[in-house]
Amino acid sequence: MTTPTARVGRRPPVGFPLGAAVTLAELEGDPHPVSARLRAQEPVSWLPVLDGWLVTGYDLALDVMRDARTFTVDDPRFSTARVIGPSMLSLDGPEHARHRGPFVEPFYPAKVEERFAAFVQEETERLLSALRPRGAADLRAEFAGPLAVAVVARALGISGADAATVLAWYAAIVGAVSDITAGQPPRPAAAAAFAELGETVHASIAPRDGDAASLLADAAAHSTLTPSEIVSNAAVLMFGGIETTDAMIANVVYHLLPDPEQLALVRADPDLAGDAVEESLRLEPAASVVDRYATRDVSIGGADIRAGELVRVSLAAANRDPAVFDEPDRFDLRRPNSRKQLAFARGPHFCPGAHLARMEARDAVSALIAGLPGLRMDPAQGLADGPRGLVFRKPQTLRVVWDA
């Protein structure tokens, strides 16, 4: 799809005073108060700091994400494509289907349970066994991140790269995407990381006697994707799988541990770990925004959007829309409609790995609470050290203690 670019020299839209006052620091730190004001008065608002529109209402967010003909990802400015090339994340129409198709069926719930459930439980217990005698840890660095890396590496069949190497690739690629989103040039390390990932993927998709085929090997054998296209989609699955799961685990622990009433519910009924994950996804989605570009002039939510303009959907704001969620700023794992949250997006770009990410986070949270007696936040952490980030939101550290 070819998308028209915004009209050169066109004056920015006027009549959006709240959007004009928004700062990058607010969006990176705590975007929820400003998002609430925008949603109430300017649900589709022009933000000069983004050089684009921000959509904050739930129904409007659904309208944008479901209409790929009007709001596309297929634009040369799309941040992820600028780092890793075209992939299922940055294409629409038939090409999107060609790139995404080989990776849909392996992530069906039954396939995920069959292929990954035992491994996730074993890896979770292995990590906890190493931590248990210590009585304190940074759960992001020592549990959530390593678990996410191990599962992604197994899914992709990546061989010859240890967890530290995979994390370094991921950090460089995600960092470059964040750089572009913030209007900065991408960090040079991303190109080198993507090249190293490509070499490893090429080696991993070669047939190996006696080994179960990885998702990438299956894609290479049973689709029309070229090797370079498989590498690009591997990067999407890698940073999507690591970022999503790492942040999901960190965010739910961050929300749950300081809340004695909610924590007691999960201790009494471990099956509620899944509900805690859903509510945390609603309150603080791992990926807080998704980008689209208008393919034509269109009016939505009181805004007249021109072809080529950036339309950024705030999943974080939509998830706190009081028209859908009562008391939206409160963490309530018994919320009856928490699964209406949009953390995995909607429409043709709904996250294919959503079920695997949910399973990892659910099992991890349940195991943490059952396996680390008296688990609680380290007083050194502080609630001020909470989720941050313009696009990807999570605590940078998650220091906890327990009764060893």
Sequence and secondary structure as in RCSB ss.txt:
>XXXX:A:sequence
MTTPTARVGRRPPVGFPLGAAVTLAELEGDPHPVSARLRAQEPVSWLPVLDGWLVTGYDLALDVMRDARTFTVDD
PRFSTARVIGPSMLSLDGPEHARHRGPFVEPFYPAKVEERFAAFVQEETERLLSALRPRGAADLRAEFAGPLAVA
VVARALGISGADAATVLAWYAAIVGAVSDITAGQPPRPAAAAAFAELGETVHASIAPRDGDAASLLADAAAHSTL
TPSEIVSNAAVLMFGGIETTDAMIANVVYHLLPDPEQLALVRADPDLAGDAVEESLRLEPAASVVDRYATRDVSI
GGADIRAGELVRVSLAAANRDPAVFDEPDRFDLRRPNSRKQLAFARGPHFCPGAHLARMEARDAVSALIAGLPGL
RMDPAQGLADGPRGLVFRKPQTLRVVWDA
>XXXX:A:secstr
       TT     S HHHHH  HHHHHS  HHHHHHHHHH SEEEETTTTEEEE  HHHHHHHHH TTTEES S
TT HHHHHH S TTS  HHHHHHHHGGGTGGGSHHHHHHHHHHHHHHHHHHHHHHHTTTSEEEHIIIIIHHHHHH
HHHHHHT  S  HHHHHHHHHHHHHHHHHHHTTS   THHHHHHHHHHHHHHHHTS  TTS   HHHHHHHHSS 
 HHHHHHHHHHHHHHHHHHHHHHHHHHHHHHTT HHHHHHHHH GGGHHHHHHHHHHHS SB EEEEEESS EEE
TTEEE TT EEEEEHHHHTT TTTSSSTTS  TT TTGGG  TT  GGG  TTHHHHHHHHHHHHHHHHHHSTT 
EE TTT TTS  B SSB B S  EEE   
